């Protein structure tokens, strides 16, 4: 299982970005649907709804390309764990699956914290 290290810039990037462009190809467009019944629309909603919790940068296993992780809700309220990379300013999803218990707890804590000041 991949391990992530929190990085503040990811939090800032997610909270300050209002427009995301996505890089889908035949491989990453169908893989998540086939493996985890997660659609490309759901993956995009996690970013576009603006409440994704940043997990950070993947530190294990090590890979040649930086991978980032977030947990966020879809429009239907389904919580997803999304791993992606940034290529030429676009979000390129690597994998997306339903969030596990620990990830759900992290997301709920994150949402409580960001809504405290509202």
C-alpha positions as CSV (number, residue, x, y, z in Angstrom):
1,X,0.0,0.0,0.0
2,X,1.3,3.5,-0.9
3,X,2.3,5.9,1.8
4,X,2.0,9.6,1.6
5,X,3.7,12.6,3.3
6,X,1.7,15.8,3.8
7,X,3.0,18.7,1.8
8,X,1.5,22.2,2.4
9,X,1.7,23.3,-1.2
10,X,-0.8,20.6,-2.2
11,X,-3.3,21.9,0.4
12,X,-2.8,25.4,-1.0
13,X,-3.0,24.3,-4.6
14,X,-6.3,22.4,-4.0
15,X,-7.8,25.3,-2.1
16,X,-6.8,28.1,-4.5
17,X,-7.3,26.4,-7.8
18,X,-10.7,27.1,-9.3
19,X,-10.2,25.4,-12.7
20,X,-8.7,22.0,-13.3
21,X,-7.9,20.4,-16.6
22,X,-7.6,16.6,-16.8
23,X,-5.4,14.4,-18.9
24,X,-7.4,11.2,-19.8
25,X,-6.3,8.5,-22.2
26,X,-7.6,5.1,-23.0
27,X,-5.6,3.5,-20.2
28,X,-6.5,5.8,-17.3
29,X,-10.0,6.4,-18.5
30,X,-11.2,2.8,-18.2
31,X,-9.0,1.3,-15.5
32,X,-10.7,2.8,-12.5
33,X,-14.2,1.9,-13.8
34,X,-13.1,-1.7,-14.4
35,X,-11.3,-2.2,-11.1
36,X,-13.3,-0.1,-8.7
37,X,-16.5,1.0,-10.4
38,X,-15.3,4.7,-10.3
39,X,-16.2,6.9,-13.3
40,X,-14.1,9.6,-14.8
41,X,-16.9,12.1,-13.8
42,X,-16.6,11.0,-10.2
43,X,-12.8,11.5,-10.2
44,X,-13.2,15.0,-11.7
45,X,-15.9,15.9,-9.1
46,X,-13.5,15.2,-6.3
47,X,-11.3,18.1,-7.6
48,X,-14.1,20.4,-8.8
49,X,-16.2,20.4,-5.7
50,X,-13.3,22.0,-3.8
51,X,-13.4,20.0,-0.6
52,X,-10.7,17.3,-1.2
53,X,-8.4,16.5,1.7
54,X,-4.7,16.4,0.7
55,X,-2.9,13.3,1.7
56,X,0.4,14.5,0.2
57,X,3.1,13.3,-2.0
58,X,3.7,9.5,-2.3
59,X,6.9,8.5,-0.6
60,X,6.5,4.7,-0.7
61,X,6.9,2.9,-3.0
62,X,9.3,5.3,-4.7
63,X,8.5,6.1,-8.3
64,X,10.3,8.2,-11.0
65,X,7.3,10.5,-11.3
66,X,5.8,12.5,-8.4
67,X,2.4,11.1,-7.4
68,X,0.0,12.9,-5.2
69,X,-2.9,11.7,-3.1
70,X,-6.2,13.2,-2.1
71,X,-9.5,12.0,-0.5
72,X,-12.7,13.7,-1.5
73,X,-16.4,13.4,-2.0
74,X,-18.3,13.1,-5.3
75,X,-21.5,15.0,-6.0
76,X,-23.4,12.0,-4.7
77,X,-21.4,12.0,-1.5
78,X,-19.2,8.9,-2.4
79,X,-15.7,9.3,-0.8
80,X,-12.9,8.4,-3.1
81,X,-9.1,8.1,-2.7
82,X,-7.5,9.5,-5.8
83,X,-3.8,9.3,-6.8
84,X,-2.6,11.6,-9.6
85,X,0.3,13.4,-11.1
86,X,0.6,16.8,-12.7
87,X,1.7,16.9,-16.3
88,X,2.0,20.1,-18.2
89,X,-0.4,21.8,-15.8
90,X,-3.1,19.1,-16.1
91,X,-4.3,16.6,-13.6
92,X,-3.5,13.1,-14.8
93,X,-5.4,10.5,-12.6
94,X,-3.4,7.4,-11.9
95,X,-5.9,5.5,-9.8
96,X,-9.2,6.1,-7.9
97,X,-11.0,3.8,-5.6
98,X,-13.5,4.1,-2.7
99,X,-11.9,5.5,0.4
100,X,-11.0,3.0,3.2
101,X,-12.0,3.5,6.8
102,X,-8.9,5.4,7.9
103,X,-9.1,7.7,4.8
104,X,-12.8,8.4,5.6
105,X,-11.9,9.4,9.1
106,X,-9.1,11.7,7.8
107,X,-11.5,13.3,5.4
108,X,-14.2,13.8,8.1
109,X,-11.6,15.4,10.4
110,X,-10.4,17.7,7.6
111,X,-13.9,18.8,6.8
112,X,-14.6,19.6,10.5
113,X,-11.4,21.7,10.7
114,X,-12.0,23.7,7.5
115,X,-15.7,24.4,8.4
116,X,-14.9,25.5,12.0
117,X,-14.2,29.1,10.9
118,X,-17.2,29.3,8.6
